[in-house]
Amino acid sequence: MKSLFHDESGGVLAYGAVFGALALGMAALSTDIGRMSVLRSQMQNRADAGAMGGAVQLDGKDGARARAQAVAVDAIAAQSAIAGNGTELSVGAINFYSTYGASPVAAASDLDAKFIEVILTPKRVNFMFEPVMRFIGGTGVAFADMGARAVAGPKPFICHAPPLMMCNPGELDPSLDPNLPANFGRQIILKEGQAGGGAWAPGNFGLLALPDGSVGANDIQGALAAVQPQDCYALDVTTATGSKTEKVKNGINTRFDLYGSNPAPNVISYPRDADIVAGTAERMGNGNWNPAAYWSAKHGGAALPVALTGASRYQVYLYEQGLSFARNLAQPLQTAYPAPADLPAGYELVVPPGASGWSYQAWSSSLEVRRPRTLKGPPYSGVNY
């Protein structure tokens, strides 16, 4: 009996059983942590894709939020074999904000919706470690719910553009919105004189500060002279004050291989709209510029080609350069250039016989409304959780 009490054989087996259980538990715990990490990455990738895809649709136009929500929901079909409550990684909620930061402000309309927040439906990870914990301690955590969300906003930009700008007249008068087809072909006054018809005053005359902040006359001249400026402008720009008349003229002339202050000989200024010539208060002309008289004067008395009946200056410019374009039969001043391979319904293709000489529109105090150009660019991911 005494020898039985002092017999220590089998003691290692008891310790081995305890450490074996712990090792099994640690292995299970490591596996669970890894599964949680993988599911977390899968869910975050799905949330990021939805937010980035939806942000592109936030252009301030009607239906922007509806489009953004549809894209965010259907951005990708993501699945996970780890989740214990269904494999699909679906969007649970979408919110829109006008500003996003420490105190986000909810968007009140499509116009001020600048950020989209995508929140995924929580997914569950069932723990392999739970049975081990229950064996050791009598209780354990059986699962954990994982979540993910992402916030993104659009960041449009435009590249290879000269440092020129104009204010949208539609902001003061919606009927003058350049996006309206009825306004295509109408001229817009770039700058106005002082009250009472006095001399031009220093101020903002349609020039932009360069993306690096440069506003000097020589810098503006160099950017205007570049055939393809390399700078890219974001949505927020800064104007370059002062008319810089000579520098602007020199920069544009340089693009025609004419250096100095004299106007380039091949630059032709298309006629202004009749009401702009006659009036002093118009912000936008009526589009009536008498293309037949222009064509006769420039082309030796020839009649205006039938294809250019009622054409805009832009369409005449393309025709004189021998460039084909498409025009809307219902809205003849609406131009598609380059002409798409498959013409939209209601469009006709205009094919000129060939270039008939130089015909570039000169730098002047007015511009013609053409087909609107939309700023496009990749969104940026604002906040990820």
C-alpha positions in Angstrom: 0.0 0.0 0.0 2.8 2.4 0.9 4.4 1.8 -2.5 1.1 2.7 -4.2 1.0 6.1 -2.6 4.6 6.8 -3.7 4.1 5.5 -7.3 4.5 8.5 -9.7 4.2 6.6 -13.0 1.5 8.1 -15.3 2.0 11.6 -14.1 3.3 12.8 -17.4 0.2 11.5 -19.1 -2.0 13.8 -16.9 0.2 16.8 -17.8 0.2 15.8 -21.4 -3.6 15.7 -21.5 -3.9 19.2 -20.1 -1.3 20.6 -22.5 -2.8 18.7 -25.4 -6.1 20.3 -24.7 -4.5 23.7 -24.5 -2.6 23.2 -27.7 -5.8 22.1 -29.5 -7.6 25.1 -28.2 -4.8 27.4 -29.4 -4.9 25.9 -32.8 -8.6 26.3 -33.0 -8.3 29.9 -31.8 -5.7 30.7 -34.4 -8.0 29.2 -37.1 -10.9 31.2 -35.9 -8.9 34.4 -35.9 -7.7 33.7 -39.4 -11.3 33.0 -40.5 -12.5 36.3 -39.0 -9.7 38.1 -40.7 -10.5 36.6 -44.1 -14.2 37.4 -43.7 -13.4 40.9 -42.6 -11.3 41.5 -45.7 -14.0 40.0 -48.0 -16.7 42.2 -46.5 -14.5 45.4 -46.6 -13.7 44.7 -50.2 -17.4 44.4 -51.0 -18.2 47.6 -49.1 -15.4 49.5 -50.8 -16.5 48.3 -54.3 -20.1 49.5 -53.6 -19.0 52.9 -52.2 -16.5 53.6 -55.0 -19.0 52.5 -57.7 -21.8 54.5 -56.2 -19.7 57.6 -55.8 -19.2 58.0 -59.5 -22.9 58.5 -59.9 -23.0 61.5 -57.5 -23.0 64.2 -60.2 -25.6 66.5 -58.6 -28.2 65.7 -61.3 -31.7 64.4 -60.7 -31.7 60.8 -59.8 -28.1 60.8 -58.7 -28.8 59.1 -55.3 -31.0 56.4 -56.9 -28.4 55.6 -59.5 -25.7 55.5 -56.8 -27.7 53.2 -54.7 -28.4 50.8 -57.6 -24.7 50.7 -58.5 -23.6 50.2 -54.9 -26.0 47.3 -54.4 -25.1 45.6 -57.7 -21.4 46.6 -57.8 -20.2 43.0 -57.4 -21.8 39.7 -56.5 -19.6 38.7 -53.5 -19.8 35.4 -51.6 -18.1 34.0 -48.6 -17.7 30.3 -47.6 -16.8 31.4 -44.0 -20.0 33.1 -43.0 -22.3 30.9 -40.9 -25.6 32.8 -41.7 -25.6 32.8 -45.5 -22.8 33.1 -48.1 -23.9 36.3 -49.8 -22.2 39.6 -48.8 -25.1 41.9 -49.2 -25.6 45.6 -48.6 -27.7 46.4 -45.5 -28.0 50.2 -45.7 -26.9 53.1 -47.8 -26.7 56.7 -46.6 -25.8 60.0 -48.4 -24.1 63.0 -47.0 -23.4 66.6 -48.1 -20.3 66.8 -45.9 -18.5 64.0 -44.1 -16.2 64.4 -41.1 -16.5 64.3 -37.4 -20.1 65.4 -37.7 -21.5 64.2 -41.0 -24.4 66.1 -42.5 -27.1 64.1 -44.3 -27.8 65.1 -47.9 -31.1 66.7 -48.5 -31.3 66.3 -52.3 -29.5 64.8 -55.3 -27.7 68.2 -55.7 -25.9 68.2 -52.4 -25.2 64.4 -52.2 -21.4 64.4 -52.2 -20.7 61.2 -50.2 -22.1 57.7 -50.1 -21.9 55.4 -47.1 -22.3 51.7 -47.7 -23.0 49.4 -44.7 -23.0 45.6 -45.2 -25.4 43.2 -43.5 -23.5 41.7 -40.6 -22.1 38.2 -41.2 -21.5 35.5 -38.5 -18.4 33.5 -37.9 -19.0 30.2 -35.9 -16.1 29.5 -33.6 -14.2 26.2 -33.8 -12.6 27.2 -30.5 -16.0 27.1 -28.6 -16.2 23.3 -28.0 -12.6 23.4 -26.5 -13.5 26.3 -24.2 -16.7 24.5 -23.2 -14.7 21.4 -22.4 -12.1 23.3 -20.3 -14.3 25.9 -18.6 -17.8 24.7 -19.0 -18.8 27.7 -21.2 -17.7 29.4 -24.4 -18.5 32.0 -27.0 -20.0 30.3 -30.0 -19.9 33.0 -32.7 -19.0 36.6 -33.6 -20.8 39.0 -36.0 -18.6 40.9 -38.4 -19.5 44.2 -40.1 -18.0 46.5 -42.7 -18.7 49.9 -44.1 -17.1 52.4 -46.5 -17.6 56.0 -47.4 -16.6 57.5 -50.7 -17.1 60.7 -52.7 -16.5 61.7 -56.3 -13.4 63.6 -57.3 -13.9 64.7 -60.9 -11.0 66.3 -62.8 -10.1 67.3 -66.3 -6.7 67.1 -67.9 -5.0 68.7 -71.0 -7.1 71.8 -70.7 -6.1 75.4 -71.1 -6.4 77.7 -68.0 -9.8 79.2 -69.2 -13.0 79.3 -67.3 -16.5 80.8 -67.4 -19.3 81.1 -64.8 -22.5 79.1 -65.6 -25.2 81.6 -66.5 -27.8 79.0 -65.5 -26.9 79.6 -61.8 -28.6 83.0 -62.0 -31.2 82.2 -64.6 -32.1 78.5 -65.1 -33.4 79.2 -68.6 -29.7 80.0 -69.6 -28.4 76.6 -68.5 -25.8 75.6 -71.2 -27.0 72.0 -70.7 -30.4 72.7 -72.2 -30.5 71.7 -75.9 -32.4 74.9 -76.7 -29.2 76.9 -75.8 -26.9 75.0 -78.1 -25.3 77.4 -80.6 -25.9 80.5 -78.6 -23.0 82.8 -77.7 -22.1 83.6 -74.1 -20.5 86.9 -73.1 -17.2 86.1 -71.3 -16.9 89.4 -69.5 -19.0 92.4 -69.0 -18.1 96.1 -69.0 -18.4 98.5 -66.1 -21.8 100.0 -65.4 -22.5 102.8 -67.8 -20.3 101.4 -70.5 -17.0 102.5 -69.1 -13.6 101.0 -69.7 -12.8 97.4 -68.6 -11.8 97.1 -65.0 -9.3 94.7 -63.5 -10.9 91.5 -62.3 -11.7 88.0 -63.3 -11.6 87.7 -67.1 -12.0 84.0 -67.7 -8.5 82.8 -66.7 -7.6 80.1 -64.2 -4.7 79.7 -61.8 -2.6 76.8 -62.9 -3.0 73.6 -60.8 0.4 74.4 -59.0 -1.0 77.8 -58.0 0.8 79.9 -60.6 -1.1 83.0 -61.6 1.6 85.1 -63.3 1.0 86.4 -66.8 4.0 84.4 -68.2 2.8 81.2 -66.7 -0.7 81.7 -68.1 0.8 82.5 -71.5 2.9 79.3 -71.5 -0.2 77.2 -70.6 -2.2 78.8 -73.4 0.6 78.2 -75.9 0.8 74.5 -75.1 -1.0 72.4 -77.7 -1.7 69.8 -75.0 -1.3 71.2 -71.5 -0.1 68.5 -69.1 -1.8 69.9 -66.0 -5.0 68.4 -64.5 -7.7 70.6 -62.8 -9.9 69.3 -60.0 -13.4 70.5 -59.3 -12.3 73.3 -57.1 -10.3 75.9 -59.0 -8.9 79.4 -58.4 -9.3 82.2 -60.8 -6.3 84.3 -62.1 -7.3 87.9 -61.8 -6.3 90.5 -64.4 -7.0 90.5 -68.1 -3.3 89.8 -69.2 -4.5 90.8 -72.7 -1.1 90.7 -74.5 0.0 87.5 -72.8 -3.2 85.8 -73.7 -3.0 86.9 -77.3 0.7 85.8 -77.5 0.0 82.4 -76.0 -2.9 81.6 -78.4 -1.0 82.9 -81.4 1.9 80.7 -80.5 -0.3 77.7 -81.1 -0.5 78.8 -84.7 3.3 79.0 -85.0 3.1 82.8 -85.0 5.3 84.4 -82.3 4.9 88.0 -81.3 1.9 90.3 -80.6 0.3 90.4 -84.0 -2.9 88.3 -84.6 -2.2 85.1 -86.4 -3.2 85.5 -90.1 -5.2 82.3 -90.3 -7.4 83.1 -87.3 -11.0 83.9 -88.3 -13.5 85.3 -85.8 -16.9 84.0 -86.6 -19.7 86.5 -86.5 -21.4 87.3 -83.2 -25.1 86.7 -82.5 -27.2 89.6 -83.9 -28.7 90.5 -80.5 -25.2 90.6 -78.9 -24.1 93.0 -81.6 -27.1 95.3 -81.1 -27.5 95.0 -77.3 -25.4 95.7 -74.3 -27.0 93.8 -71.5 -27.3 90.2 -72.9 -25.5 87.4 -71.2 -26.3 84.9 -73.9 -27.1 85.5 -77.6 -30.0 84.0 -79.5 -27.9 81.9 -81.8 -28.8 83.9 -85.0 -25.5 84.7 -86.6 -26.3 84.5 -90.4 -24.1 81.6 -91.5 -25.1 82.2 -95.1 -23.6 85.7 -95.1 -20.4 84.4 -93.4 -20.0 81.6 -96.0 -20.5 83.9 -98.9 -17.9 86.3 -97.6 -15.3 83.7 -96.8 -15.9 81.4 -99.8 -15.9 83.8 -102.7 -19.7 84.4 -102.9 -20.6 80.6 -102.8 -23.9 79.6 -101.4 -24.1 78.0 -98.0 -24.0 74.1 -98.3 -27.4 72.6 -97.8 -26.0 70.4 -95.0 -25.2 73.6 -93.0 -28.6 75.2 -93.2 -29.2 76.7 -89.8 -25.9 75.4 -88.5 -24.0 76.6 -85.5 -20.5 78.2 -85.7 -19.1 74.9 -84.3 -20.7 72.9 -87.0 -19.4 75.2 -89.7 -16.0 75.0 -88.1 -16.0 71.2 -88.3 -17.3 71.3 -91.9 -14.6 73.7 -93.0 -11.9 71.5 -91.5 -13.3 68.5 -93.4 -14.4 66.7 -90.2 -17.5 64.6 -90.1 -20.0 65.1 -87.3 -23.6 64.1 -86.4 -26.4 66.5 -85.8 -29.8 66.0 -84.1 -32.6 66.4 -86.6 -35.0 67.6 -83.9 -32.4 69.9 -82.4 -30.2 70.9 -85.3 -27.7 72.8 -83.2 -27.0 69.7 -81.0 -23.7 68.3 -82.3 -22.0 64.9 -81.7 -18.3 64.9 -82.5 -16.6 62.6 -83.1 -19.6 61.0 -84.7 -20.4 57.7 -83.0 -20.2 54.5 -85.2 -23.8 53.7 -84.4 -25.8 57.0 -84.7 -28.4 57.5 -82.0 -32.0 57.7 -83.1 -32.9 61.0 -84.6 -29.3 61.9 -85.7 -27.9 62.4 -89.2 -24.3 62.2 -90.3 -22.8 65.3 -92.0 -19.8 64.4 -94.2 -18.0 67.5 -95.7 -16.2 67.1 -99.1 -12.9 68.0 -97.5 -11.0 70.8 -95.6 -11.3 74.2 -97.2 -8.6 76.0 -95.4 -7.9 77.3 -92.0 -10.8 78.4 -89.9 -10.0 78.7 -86.2 -12.2 80.8 -84.0 -10.3 83.7 -82.6 -10.0 84.6 -79.0 -12.8 87.1 -78.4 -15.2 88.3 -75.8 -17.8 85.5 -76.4 -18.1 81.8 -76.7 -20.6 79.6 -78.4 -22.5 76.9 -76.4 -21.6 73.5 -77.7 -22.2 70.0 -76.5 -21.8 70.0 -72.7 -18.6 68.4 -71.4 -18.8 66.5 -68.2 -15.9 66.3 -65.7 -15.1 62.6 -65.1 -12.7 60.9 -62.9 -12.2 58.1 -60.4 -13.7 58.5 -57.0 -11.6 58.5 -53.9 -12.3 56.4 -50.9 -12.9 58.8 -48.0 -13.3 56.5 -44.9 -13.0 52.8 -44.5 -13.9 50.9 -41.4 
